[in-house]
Amino acid sequence: MKELERMRWRSRRGLLELDIVLGRFIETCYQGLDPTERKAFEEMLDMPDNPLWDMIAGRLEATQADQQALLEKIRAA
């Protein structure tokens, strides 16, 4: 579960909204992701907080198709 702990740590953000949404996603969905989805999630975590939040909130389009599918899972968590 070292990877899960690492993702929990990486998901801690400066915006409270992101902390809540990403934390809930990590706890409920992360372990069920396939390797492609996990890679897309890690790439999203490399983004600055505001653009990432805008993508999750639907104000900014995902740049990749796999990110769009992942965003839908994050929103549903």
N, C-alpha and C positions, 0 to 999 in steps of 0.2 A: 504493500500500500504506500510505498515511498512516492510513487508517481502521483497518487491522489493527494498526499500531503503537499507535494510541490505545487500542484495545481491550485490547491486551497490558498497557498501563500501567494502565488502569482495573481490570483483573482482578487486579492485585497487591493483596493483602489482608493484614490483620493476623493471620489464622489460617493457619497453614501448610497445613492440609488444603484450604482454599479456594484457596490459591496453586497447589497441585498439581493439583487437579481442574479449576479454571478455566483454568489454563495449558495443560493437555492438551487441553481442549475448544477453546480458541482455535487451537491449532496444528493440530488434526485436523479440526475441523468448522465453524469460524466462517465461512470463505469460502463454504461451501455453503448458508448460511442465506438464506432469502428476507427481504425488507424487514420483514415482520410479525414474523418470528422475531428479527431483529436489534433491532427496537424493544423487544420483550419482554425480550431479553437485557440491553439497556441499562437498562430499568426495574428488572430484578433487581439490576443492579450498583449501583443507587441505594440498595438496602436495606442496613441494618447487617449486619455479619458474622454474628452469631449466628443471627438469623432466616433469613438466606440459607443458611447451613450446615444449619440444621434442615430447610429445604425440600429441599435437595439430598439430605440423608440420609433423607428421607421421614418425619421426625417432625412436620412442619408442612405443611399442605395449601397448594397454590398458590391464589392468589386469583383467577386468571384462567385460562381454558381454554388460551390460547396459552402461558402459562407452564408448565402441566402437560406439554404436549407437548415443550417445550424442556427441562424438567427430565429427561425420559426420555432425550433426546439427550445431555445433560450426563452423566448417570449411565452411559450406554453408551460414552462416549468413553474 
